[in-house]
């Protein structure tokens, strides 16, 4: 990834200059050029802070330039190539060397694609228009202003527009390389278990009002007890409403999502929850099993949060979040005391509670379940639709739950067992697959069926796990390690299954003898065998960057193949995948697939080397 230290809005230092000291006039010109590049990067960053906006630009900007090259090519191939070379040379005059090289590579790829495909001026115009309006759409979708709108009223707008147009590719590359704006951050499993404590006197007074109301209602001690927010009225209802719209809780969620997001309360799900004793055959048992509260994990970009707010002392009940840490048996855990609040994703976060009897616990734990929806501010209908669907599900689920909380007949007993069975099934899916991952995979195969080409599924599913690796390793904030491992391993399994399946198909259609086919399989088997053995020696968690992410100590393994073969897992995988080109059908039809894997492994290797050197500098 590019590492440009010059685009933060707070910095004023120019980019690194040449090693040879220029003359005074040349130095002045170089400084002016550097300042122009710095200003453009700073302005571009202010308008492209959200990873989704940057991700969409990574599609629309190349598409737009591809359209430009295709339009020029419709008149002359040579003119198009000269125009591409001129664009790359112009960029090199303004930007640092690494950015210029990366920009030239992108331009070369687009020009080569235009030359090879020769789509004609009509499709070139379509690509240009889709790229241009797609950029406008991405800004509307994310609620960020366009960079062009910041200078369109300037007297020198035409010069800034020209700079913006010529330097759009390098500016996008630099912004994309920042960890907070990187499109790969959309693939990162950020730890979304958010904790705070409400300590203001007005908040504590509201706690006391609700607790007094609960005591007057005399909840049963044989099972959990639940009241909706609308069950309370007068002073208690007003106290509940103030807590349901508390600014501290809204800011807690807003700060996690950052600019461009809106957070609103979801009142229809709010309730008072009094914890009951653990039972073996009751819907109360669900709380002590790993479970996710809602089914709508397939809504990308919007989140409904359940916020558990403790209203009284708690010595007995602890809530556990097993996907946050490397080991499920040592999960992230929170025992909520008076005023403690923890917000988590209602539809995605696996959790359960445990209870240990404590003599100081004189009354059951009393909690508020408050709910909020976070969504891109530009699409309120989207976030509110998720909130409505989640509320409808919660109401129906609670009705079923209350009907099985104390099963006293055969029908209630059957429904109880049904609830507990599906809780176990959903727990396994969340731990091992992930509903969003499953939905994306089904969509990829659906797209392949729609276009009548298996290559579509190969392109959509073969490289996702590399993006997860790179994005997660670049993440500066806390990572939900269990979720990361689940996502990475699922997509790697799918990717390798497709790759090996394609290789087996190529072997059977190559028309070669059995001996020749077996010989060509040898380097593939040896390479994958080396990678698998190295992974086993290192352990699954350390293979998936547990040390780099701070969950394990960063000690280097001395066991073979480590210390003997450099980067044995990557070397083994690269050897195996590259050797697949020995089979003619793979070389003729799927060179792009093999090259894609090799390039991705090169990027992962480069990132590992950078992290290793960085750690060595810190340690020394």
DRENVOLUM-260670 format. One record per residue (C-alpha): x, y, z. Coordinates in Angstrom, 2 decimals. Layout:
<nodes>
{{X,Y,Z}}
...
</nodes>
This chain:
<nodes>
{{0.00,0.00,0.00}}
{{1.10,3.60,-0.59}}
{{2.30,5.43,2.46}}
{{1.93,9.16,1.83}}
{{2.47,11.17,5.04}}
{{1.28,14.38,3.46}}
{{-2.46,14.47,3.10}}
{{-3.72,14.93,6.64}}
{{-5.63,18.20,6.88}}
{{-3.55,19.11,9.93}}
{{-0.16,18.73,8.28}}
{{1.61,21.46,6.41}}
{{4.80,19.70,5.43}}
{{5.38,19.29,1.69}}
{{6.11,15.93,0.10}}
{{9.61,14.56,0.08}}
{{11.73,16.38,-2.49}}
{{14.62,15.17,-4.66}}
{{17.90,14.11,-3.10}}
{{19.91,16.61,-5.18}}
{{19.51,20.22,-4.07}}
{{18.01,22.19,-6.98}}
{{18.81,25.75,-7.95}}
{{16.87,28.54,-6.25}}
{{14.46,29.03,-9.16}}
{{13.99,25.30,-9.54}}
{{13.51,24.98,-5.79}}
{{10.79,27.66,-5.84}}
{{9.04,25.92,-8.71}}
{{9.32,22.53,-6.97}}
{{7.86,24.00,-3.77}}
{{4.94,25.54,-5.67}}
{{4.25,22.21,-7.35}}
{{4.47,20.36,-4.04}}
{{2.16,22.87,-2.34}}
{{-0.41,22.46,-5.13}}
{{-0.32,18.68,-4.73}}
{{-0.58,18.98,-0.96}}
{{-3.57,21.35,-1.16}}
{{-5.34,19.07,-3.62}}
{{-4.78,16.02,-1.42}}
{{-6.02,17.82,1.68}}
{{-9.12,19.10,-0.10}}
{{-9.79,15.73,-1.71}}
{{-9.51,13.99,1.66}}
{{-12.03,16.34,3.29}}
{{-14.58,15.28,0.69}}
{{-13.74,11.56,0.74}}
{{-13.57,10.44,4.37}}
{{-15.92,7.49,4.22}}
{{-14.53,4.16,2.98}}
{{-17.73,3.49,1.01}}
{{-17.34,6.72,-0.95}}
{{-13.70,5.91,-1.67}}
{{-14.60,2.33,-2.63}}
{{-17.20,3.55,-5.12}}
{{-14.68,6.02,-6.55}}
{{-12.25,3.14,-7.04}}
{{-14.82,1.79,-9.51}}
{{-16.19,4.97,-11.08}}
{{-12.87,6.78,-11.61}}
{{-11.15,3.95,-13.57}}
{{-14.40,3.41,-15.47}}
{{-14.53,7.07,-16.44}}
{{-10.92,7.12,-17.64}}
{{-11.47,3.86,-19.50}}
{{-14.33,5.61,-21.29}}
{{-12.04,8.53,-22.19}}
{{-9.40,6.19,-23.62}}
{{-12.06,4.22,-25.53}}
{{-13.43,7.44,-27.07}}
{{-9.94,8.53,-28.17}}
{{-9.17,5.05,-29.46}}
{{-12.26,5.11,-31.67}}
{{-10.35,7.71,-33.74}}
{{-6.82,6.33,-33.43}}
{{-5.03,3.65,-31.42}}
{{-1.79,5.61,-31.42}}
{{-3.50,8.78,-30.26}}
{{-5.00,6.89,-27.33}}
{{-1.63,5.46,-26.31}}
{{-0.01,8.89,-26.60}}
{{-2.79,10.42,-24.49}}
{{-2.32,7.75,-21.80}}
{{1.45,8.32,-21.79}}
{{0.91,12.09,-21.61}}
{{-1.42,11.72,-18.63}}
{{1.09,9.55,-16.79}}
{{3.90,12.01,-17.56}}
{{1.82,14.99,-16.38}}
{{1.06,13.24,-13.11}}
{{4.76,12.49,-12.60}}
{{5.48,16.21,-12.65}}
{{3.34,16.84,-9.58}}
{{3.38,13.81,-7.28}}
{{5.99,11.78,-5.35}}
{{7.72,8.93,-7.16}}
{{5.84,6.03,-5.56}}
{{2.49,7.63,-6.30}}
{{3.58,8.43,-9.88}}
{{4.59,4.80,-10.48}}
{{1.32,3.47,-9.06}}
{{-0.67,5.96,-11.13}}
{{1.23,4.99,-14.28}}
{{0.44,1.34,-13.59}}
{{-3.28,2.10,-13.30}}
{{-3.27,4.21,-16.45}}
{{-1.32,1.54,-18.32}}
{{-3.80,-1.12,-17.25}}
{{-6.76,0.99,-18.40}}
{{-5.10,1.87,-21.71}}
{{-4.20,-1.78,-22.32}}
{{-7.77,-2.78,-21.53}}
{{-9.13,-0.20,-23.94}}
{{-6.68,-1.28,-26.66}}
{{-7.47,-4.99,-26.16}}
{{-11.24,-4.72,-25.88}}
{{-11.72,-2.01,-28.53}}
{{-15.30,-1.38,-27.38}}
{{-15.91,1.59,-29.70}}
{{-17.05,5.14,-29.08}}
{{-20.61,4.29,-28.00}}
{{-19.54,2.07,-25.11}}
{{-16.72,4.47,-24.38}}
{{-19.23,7.27,-23.96}}
{{-21.41,5.04,-21.80}}
{{-18.44,4.19,-19.56}}
{{-17.53,7.87,-19.25}}
{{-21.07,8.91,-18.34}}
{{-21.53,6.03,-15.88}}
{{-18.20,6.88,-14.26}}
{{-19.07,10.59,-13.95}}
{{-22.61,10.20,-12.66}}
{{-21.53,7.23,-10.53}}
{{-19.19,9.58,-8.66}}
{{-22.04,12.02,-8.10}}
{{-24.20,9.14,-6.87}}
{{-21.54,7.95,-4.44}}
{{-21.34,11.42,-2.87}}
{{-25.12,11.57,-2.58}}
{{-25.23,8.10,-1.07}}
{{-22.61,8.87,1.57}}
{{-23.66,12.47,2.22}}
{{-20.23,13.93,1.42}}
{{-19.86,17.03,-0.74}}
{{-17.96,16.73,-4.01}}
{{-14.49,18.20,-4.21}}
{{-15.53,20.14,-7.31}}
{{-18.23,21.94,-5.30}}
{{-15.54,23.42,-3.00}}
{{-13.92,25.45,-5.77}}
{{-16.59,25.96,-8.46}}
{{-17.21,29.57,-7.34}}
{{-13.49,30.41,-7.29}}
{{-12.13,32.83,-9.86}}
{{-9.49,30.23,-10.82}}
{{-11.93,27.35,-10.93}}
{{-10.78,26.25,-14.38}}
{{-7.18,25.78,-13.17}}
{{-8.33,23.86,-10.10}}
{{-10.66,21.77,-12.24}}
{{-7.76,20.91,-14.55}}
{{-5.56,19.95,-11.58}}
{{-8.40,17.92,-10.12}}
{{-8.99,16.06,-13.39}}
{{-5.33,15.29,-14.11}}
{{-4.48,14.34,-10.52}}
{{-7.69,12.46,-9.74}}
{{-6.10,9.01,-10.04}}
{{-3.08,9.70,-7.77}}
{{-5.24,11.56,-5.23}}
{{-7.61,8.59,-5.10}}
{{-4.68,6.18,-4.69}}
{{-3.26,8.18,-1.79}}
{{-6.61,8.52,0.01}}
{{-7.31,4.82,-0.57}}
{{-4.02,3.92,1.09}}
{{-5.03,5.56,4.38}}
{{-6.27,3.04,6.91}}
{{-9.40,5.01,7.87}}
{{-10.44,5.73,4.26}}
{{-9.30,2.48,2.66}}
{{-12.09,0.63,0.78}}
{{-10.72,-2.53,2.38}}
{{-11.95,-1.20,5.72}}
{{-15.42,-2.25,4.59}}
{{-14.14,-5.83,4.95}}
{{-12.67,-5.32,8.43}}
{{-14.47,-6.88,11.39}}
{{-14.13,-3.92,13.74}}
{{-14.93,-4.63,17.37}}
{{-18.41,-3.16,17.81}}
{{-18.96,-3.93,21.50}}
{{-19.13,-0.36,22.82}}
{{-19.00,0.43,26.52}}
{{-19.60,3.59,28.53}}
{{-20.90,4.64,31.96}}
{{-23.67,7.09,32.75}}
{{-22.73,9.07,35.86}}
{{-24.60,12.37,35.76}}
{{-26.99,13.06,38.63}}
{{-29.96,13.48,36.29}}
{{-29.25,10.06,34.78}}
{{-28.95,8.43,38.19}}
{{-32.25,10.03,39.21}}
{{-33.91,8.46,36.17}}
{{-32.43,5.08,37.16}}
{{-33.94,5.42,40.62}}
{{-37.41,6.30,39.26}}
{{-37.51,3.19,37.06}}
{{-36.11,0.88,39.76}}
{{-38.80,2.08,42.20}}
{{-41.44,1.34,39.55}}
{{-40.06,-2.19,39.03}}
{{-40.08,-2.87,42.77}}
{{-43.70,-1.77,43.01}}
{{-44.58,-4.23,40.22}}
{{-42.98,-7.05,42.25}}
{{-41.45,-9.12,39.40}}
{{-41.35,-12.89,39.77}}
{{-38.12,-14.51,40.88}}
{{-38.82,-17.77,39.01}}
{{-38.20,-16.43,35.49}}
{{-37.10,-13.31,33.69}}
{{-39.55,-10.40,33.55}}
{{-40.09,-7.93,30.72}}
{{-41.99,-4.65,30.29}}
{{-42.18,-2.55,27.13}}
{{-41.33,1.14,27.28}}
{{-44.99,2.06,26.69}}
{{-45.98,0.10,29.83}}
{{-44.56,2.95,31.91}}
{{-46.28,6.31,32.29}}
{{-46.01,9.60,34.13}}
{{-42.65,10.24,35.84}}
{{-41.28,6.75,35.16}}
{{-42.23,6.94,31.50}}
{{-40.53,10.31,31.17}}
{{-37.40,8.94,32.84}}
{{-37.40,6.00,30.42}}
{{-37.77,8.35,27.44}}
{{-34.86,10.53,28.58}}
{{-32.62,7.47,28.84}}
{{-33.90,6.14,25.49}}
{{-32.70,9.35,23.83}}
{{-29.65,9.96,26.03}}
{{-26.98,12.01,24.27}}
{{-24.09,10.06,25.82}}
{{-25.37,6.80,24.34}}
{{-26.02,8.35,20.94}}
{{-22.52,9.89,20.90}}
{{-21.00,6.52,21.84}}
{{-22.46,4.95,18.69}}
{{-21.91,8.02,16.50}}
{{-18.21,8.16,17.34}}
{{-17.81,4.53,16.28}}
{{-19.32,5.16,12.84}}
{{-17.81,8.58,12.23}}
{{-19.02,11.44,10.02}}
{{-21.84,10.92,7.57}}
{{-23.88,8.66,9.85}}
{{-27.02,9.42,11.82}}
{{-28.06,7.66,15.02}}
{{-31.72,7.51,16.09}}
{{-33.56,5.74,18.92}}
{{-35.77,2.73,18.09}}
{{-38.44,2.98,20.79}}
{{-40.62,0.06,19.71}}
{{-38.05,-2.45,20.98}}
{{-37.17,-0.79,24.28}}
{{-37.94,-2.71,27.44}}
{{-37.11,-3.29,31.07}}
{{-35.48,-6.67,31.61}}
{{-35.21,-8.34,35.03}}
{{-32.88,-11.36,34.90}}
{{-34.32,-14.69,35.98}}
{{-32.63,-17.90,37.13}}
{{-31.15,-20.33,34.62}}
{{-33.48,-23.14,33.48}}
{{-32.80,-26.17,31.31}}
{{-36.02,-26.31,29.31}}
{{-37.36,-22.79,29.06}}
{{-36.93,-19.90,26.65}}
{{-34.95,-18.25,29.46}}
{{-32.26,-20.84,28.61}}
{{-31.59,-18.89,25.40}}
{{-29.89,-16.11,27.37}}
{{-27.31,-18.64,28.63}}
{{-26.64,-19.97,25.10}}
{{-24.68,-18.27,22.36}}
{{-27.27,-16.33,20.39}}
{{-27.84,-13.34,18.12}}
{{-30.92,-11.26,18.88}}
{{-32.05,-10.53,15.30}}
{{-31.99,-12.01,11.78}}
{{-31.19,-8.95,9.64}}
{{-27.42,-9.28,9.31}}
{{-27.64,-8.86,5.53}}
{{-28.27,-5.09,5.65}}
{{-24.84,-3.65,4.73}}
{{-23.97,-0.20,6.01}}
{{-26.74,0.10,8.63}}
{{-26.82,-1.28,12.16}}
{{-29.40,-1.65,14.92}}
{{-27.75,-1.56,18.35}}
{{-29.06,-3.06,21.56}}
{{-27.74,-1.10,24.53}}
{{-27.86,-2.89,27.88}}
{{-28.00,-0.30,30.67}}
{{-27.64,-1.48,34.28}}
{{-29.99,0.28,36.71}}
{{-28.90,-1.42,39.94}}
{{-26.06,-3.37,41.52}}
{{-24.99,-6.57,39.77}}
{{-22.73,-9.17,41.38}}
{{-23.97,-12.27,39.57}}
{{-24.57,-11.83,35.83}}
{{-21.84,-11.41,33.21}}
{{-22.40,-10.96,29.47}}
{{-19.86,-12.58,27.13}}
{{-19.02,-11.77,23.50}}
{{-17.09,-14.81,22.15}}
{{-16.40,-13.45,18.64}}
{{-14.31,-10.52,19.90}}
{{-11.26,-12.54,20.99}}
{{-9.07,-15.32,19.53}}
{{-10.38,-17.96,21.93}}
{{-14.11,-18.50,22.34}}
{{-13.58,-19.94,25.83}}
{{-11.97,-16.63,26.91}}
{{-14.41,-14.11,25.42}}
{{-14.68,-10.40,25.96}}
{{-16.83,-10.15,29.08}}
{{-18.67,-7.37,30.88}}
{{-20.42,-7.48,34.25}}
{{-22.55,-4.37,34.16}}
{{-22.71,-2.42,37.39}}
{{-24.93,0.52,38.27}}
{{-24.80,2.97,35.30}}
{{-22.71,0.75,33.02}}
{{-23.91,0.49,29.42}}
{{-22.77,-1.79,26.61}}
{{-24.07,-1.40,23.05}}
{{-23.68,-4.17,20.47}}
{{-25.01,-5.12,17.05}}
{{-28.52,-6.55,17.53}}
{{-28.41,-8.57,14.30}}
{{-24.78,-9.72,14.21}}
{{-23.10,-9.92,17.63}}
{{-23.05,-13.39,19.23}}
{{-23.38,-13.24,23.04}}
{{-24.57,-15.09,26.11}}
{{-24.74,-14.61,29.87}}
{{-23.46,-16.58,32.84}}
{{-24.65,-16.34,36.41}}
{{-22.84,-17.02,39.66}}
{{-24.68,-16.76,42.98}}
{{-23.40,-13.94,45.16}}
{{-24.60,-13.23,48.72}}
{{-24.56,-9.45,48.20}}
{{-27.09,-9.67,45.35}}
{{-30.27,-8.93,47.27}}
{{-32.51,-8.37,44.23}}
{{-32.40,-9.50,40.59}}
{{-30.41,-7.52,38.05}}
{{-32.56,-4.77,36.49}}
{{-31.54,-3.58,33.03}}
{{-32.92,-1.36,30.34}}
{{-32.72,-2.70,26.79}}
{{-32.41,0.45,24.70}}
{{-32.13,0.38,20.92}}
{{-30.65,2.68,18.31}}
{{-30.22,2.53,14.54}}
{{-27.13,3.94,12.80}}
{{-27.30,4.58,9.06}}
{{-25.82,6.85,6.35}}
{{-27.49,10.22,6.83}}
{{-28.23,10.52,3.12}}
{{-30.49,7.43,3.05}}
{{-32.80,7.66,6.08}}
{{-35.35,5.37,4.41}}
{{-32.77,2.58,4.40}}
{{-31.88,2.81,8.07}}
{{-35.47,3.26,9.16}}
{{-36.54,0.25,7.08}}
{{-34.01,-1.84,8.97}}
{{-35.31,-0.42,12.25}}
{{-38.92,-1.30,11.34}}
{{-38.05,-4.83,10.23}}
{{-36.01,-5.42,13.38}}
{{-38.81,-4.08,15.55}}
{{-41.42,-6.34,13.91}}
{{-39.15,-9.34,14.41}}
{{-38.45,-8.41,18.02}}
{{-42.15,-8.11,18.85}}
{{-42.97,-11.49,17.31}}
{{-39.92,-13.15,18.86}}
{{-40.78,-11.79,22.28}}
{{-44.33,-13.10,21.97}}
{{-42.96,-16.57,21.24}}
{{-40.42,-16.17,24.03}}
{{-43.02,-15.24,26.64}}
{{-45.19,-18.14,25.52}}
{{-42.37,-20.58,26.28}}
{{-40.83,-18.93,29.34}}
{{-42.64,-21.38,31.63}}
{{-43.81,-24.34,29.48}}
{{-46.62,-26.11,31.32}}
{{-48.13,-28.23,28.53}}
{{-46.94,-30.43,25.68}}
{{-47.44,-27.77,22.98}}
{{-45.46,-25.15,24.90}}
{{-42.77,-27.73,25.53}}
{{-42.49,-28.48,21.79}}
{{-42.21,-24.76,20.98}}
{{-39.54,-24.38,23.66}}
{{-37.44,-27.17,22.17}}
{{-37.96,-25.63,18.73}}
{{-36.62,-22.27,19.97}}
{{-33.60,-23.88,21.63}}
{{-32.79,-26.04,18.58}}
{{-32.82,-23.08,16.18}}
{{-30.78,-21.05,18.63}}
{{-28.07,-23.73,18.39}}
{{-28.28,-23.79,14.57}}
{{-28.04,-20.02,14.33}}
{{-25.13,-20.01,16.77}}
{{-23.18,-22.42,14.53}}
{{-23.94,-20.37,11.40}}
{{-22.81,-17.15,13.07}}
{{-19.62,-18.75,14.41}}
{{-18.64,-20.69,11.29}}
{{-20.13,-18.98,8.24}}
{{-21.78,-15.61,8.85}}
{{-25.09,-14.60,7.29}}
{{-23.57,-11.72,5.29}}
{{-20.86,-14.01,3.91}}
{{-23.47,-16.57,2.92}}
{{-25.64,-13.93,1.25}}
{{-22.68,-12.55,-0.74}}
{{-21.70,-16.05,-1.90}}
{{-25.24,-16.83,-3.05}}
{{-25.36,-13.46,-4.86}}
{{-22.05,-14.22,-6.61}}
{{-23.31,-17.54,-7.92}}
{{-26.57,-15.85,-8.89}}
{{-24.62,-13.29,-10.93}}
{{-22.69,-16.12,-12.60}}
{{-25.97,-17.81,-13.55}}
{{-27.39,-14.51,-14.81}}
{{-24.41,-13.85,-17.10}}
{{-23.99,-17.52,-17.98}}
{{-20.33,-17.60,-17.00}}
{{-18.62,-19.36,-14.11}}
{{-15.78,-16.86,-14.39}}
{{-18.05,-14.25,-12.79}}
{{-18.26,-16.32,-9.60}}
{{-14.50,-16.94,-9.75}}
{{-13.82,-13.20,-10.01}}
{{-16.23,-12.29,-7.21}}
{{-15.20,-15.00,-4.74}}
{{-11.52,-15.76,-5.33}}
{{-9.92,-12.66,-3.84}}
{{-12.16,-11.53,-0.98}}
{{-10.02,-13.15,1.74}}
{{-6.93,-11.27,0.56}}
{{-8.82,-7.99,1.00}}
{{-9.82,-9.11,4.50}}
{{-6.16,-9.89,5.32}}
{{-4.81,-6.57,4.05}}
{{-7.60,-4.41,5.45}}
{{-7.49,-6.04,8.89}}
{{-3.72,-5.86,9.16}}
{{-3.89,-2.15,8.31}}
{{-6.68,-1.42,10.83}}
{{-5.57,0.84,13.66}}
{{-8.54,0.24,15.96}}
{{-9.63,-2.88,17.86}}
{{-10.60,-5.87,15.72}}
{{-13.20,-8.53,16.48}}
{{-10.71,-11.35,16.03}}
{{-13.19,-14.24,16.02}}
{{-15.28,-12.54,13.35}}
{{-12.16,-11.80,11.31}}
{{-11.05,-15.44,11.46}}
{{-14.51,-16.64,10.50}}
{{-14.73,-14.30,7.50}}
{{-11.18,-14.94,6.30}}
{{-11.38,-18.71,6.61}}
{{-14.81,-18.92,4.98}}
{{-13.78,-16.96,1.91}}
{{-10.40,-18.69,1.71}}
{{-12.16,-22.07,1.80}}
{{-14.52,-20.97,-0.99}}
{{-11.64,-19.49,-3.00}}
{{-9.44,-22.59,-2.73}}
{{-12.39,-24.87,-3.46}}
{{-13.10,-22.97,-6.67}}
{{-9.42,-22.84,-7.62}}
{{-8.77,-26.54,-7.04}}
{{-12.05,-27.42,-8.75}}
{{-11.04,-25.37,-11.78}}
{{-7.61,-27.05,-11.79}}
{{-9.19,-30.52,-11.64}}
{{-11.45,-29.59,-14.54}}
{{-8.42,-28.41,-16.50}}
{{-6.59,-31.70,-15.83}}
{{-9.51,-33.77,-17.07}}
{{-9.91,-31.72,-20.26}}
{{-6.21,-31.39,-21.11}}
{{-6.17,-34.73,-22.92}}
{{-2.84,-35.75,-21.39}}
{{-1.76,-39.13,-20.09}}
{{-2.30,-40.09,-16.48}}
{{1.45,-40.00,-15.81}}
{{1.82,-36.50,-17.23}}
{{-1.16,-35.24,-15.25}}
{{0.19,-36.73,-12.02}}
{{3.62,-35.17,-12.62}}
{{2.02,-31.76,-13.08}}
{{0.14,-32.27,-9.81}}
{{3.34,-32.84,-7.82}}
{{4.39,-29.16,-7.37}}
{{0.81,-28.23,-6.59}}
{{0.53,-30.86,-3.85}}
{{4.01,-30.08,-2.49}}
{{3.32,-26.33,-2.40}}
{{-0.01,-26.63,-0.65}}
{{1.47,-29.26,1.67}}
{{4.26,-26.91,2.72}}
{{1.77,-24.08,3.34}}
{{-0.52,-26.34,5.37}}
{{2.35,-27.76,7.47}}
{{3.73,-24.27,8.17}}
{{0.28,-23.11,9.22}}
{{-0.05,-26.07,11.58}}
{{3.35,-25.36,13.14}}
{{2.50,-21.70,13.65}}
{{-1.08,-22.30,14.79}}
{{-4.27,-20.93,13.30}}
{{-4.38,-17.73,15.34}}
{{-0.80,-16.73,14.65}}
{{-1.23,-17.66,10.99}}
{{-4.05,-15.11,10.91}}
{{-2.01,-12.27,12.42}}
{{-2.94,-12.64,16.10}}
{{0.53,-11.37,17.00}}
{{0.43,-8.47,14.56}}
{{-3.02,-7.48,15.86}}
{{-1.83,-7.56,19.48}}
{{-3.59,-10.69,20.72}}
{{-0.40,-12.80,21.02}}
{{3.28,-12.11,21.69}}
{{5.33,-11.42,18.59}}
{{7.82,-14.26,19.00}}
{{9.27,-15.85,15.88}}
{{8.95,-19.61,15.52}}
{{12.19,-21.60,15.27}}
{{10.58,-24.89,14.20}}
{{10.96,-26.12,10.63}}
{{10.05,-24.83,8.08}}
{{10.44,-21.46,9.84}}
{{14.04,-20.33,10.09}}
{{14.89,-22.54,7.10}}
{{12.45,-21.45,4.38}}
{{11.53,-17.77,4.19}}
{{7.77,-17.13,4.46}}
{{6.96,-20.82,3.96}}
{{3.16,-20.42,3.89}}
{{3.19,-17.80,1.16}}
{{6.03,-19.51,-0.72}}
{{4.20,-22.84,-0.64}}
{{0.90,-21.35,-1.79}}
{{2.57,-19.33,-4.57}}
{{4.44,-22.43,-5.78}}
{{1.25,-24.47,-5.84}}
{{-0.88,-21.85,-7.57}}
{{1.80,-20.86,-10.08}}
{{2.38,-24.52,-10.99}}
{{-1.23,-24.79,-12.13}}
{{-0.19,-22.90,-15.28}}
{{1.62,-26.05,-16.40}}
{{-1.79,-27.40,-17.46}}
{{-2.79,-26.03,-20.86}}
{{-6.50,-25.22,-20.19}}
{{-5.52,-23.30,-17.05}}
{{-2.93,-21.32,-18.99}}
{{-5.26,-20.66,-21.91}}
{{-8.43,-19.71,-20.02}}
{{-7.53,-18.85,-16.43}}
{{-4.18,-17.06,-16.50}}
{{-5.99,-14.02,-15.08}}
{{-7.09,-16.09,-12.09}}
{{-3.59,-17.40,-11.34}}
{{-2.00,-13.97,-11.81}}
{{-4.64,-12.45,-9.56}}
{{-3.79,-14.89,-6.76}}
{{-0.05,-14.32,-7.18}}
{{-0.41,-10.53,-7.13}}
{{-2.56,-10.70,-4.00}}
{{-0.01,-12.92,-2.27}}
{{2.71,-10.43,-3.24}}
{{0.71,-7.62,-1.60}}
{{0.17,-9.69,1.57}}
{{3.88,-10.56,1.66}}
{{4.87,-6.92,1.28}}
{{2.56,-5.91,4.10}}
{{3.93,-8.66,6.36}}
{{7.50,-7.48,5.67}}
{{6.56,-3.88,6.52}}
{{4.93,-4.98,9.80}}
{{7.91,-7.19,10.69}}
{{10.35,-4.32,10.16}}
{{8.13,-1.91,12.07}}
{{7.94,-4.29,15.02}}
{{11.71,-4.79,14.94}}
{{12.24,-1.00,15.11}}
{{9.83,-0.67,18.05}}
{{11.46,-3.59,19.90}}
{{14.95,-2.17,19.42}}
</nodes>
